[in-house]
């Protein structure tokens, strides 16, 4: 009888170990849930960025003044008769 109880207790310990620390165990499930939450946050942020870029592309396609503004800001372009002034901060 003592052998059976010892074997059952040993089996219980092994099963508990697999439940907490084994493949697919509680610790791994918790780690994977955190990873999923992290990835979902990255997806949300990238979707927001994609929406902003899409809006900018549509604006550039439809609005000539947006193209001019972008060229002035990014390329330093000026119109005829304008004087370009660059301010350099220390």
Buried (B, 14 or more C-beta within 10 A) or exposed (E): EEEEEEEEEEEEEEEEEEEEEBEEBEEEEEEEEEEEEEEEEEEEEEEEEEEEEEEEEEBEEEEEEBEEEBEBEEEEEEEEEEEEEEEEEE
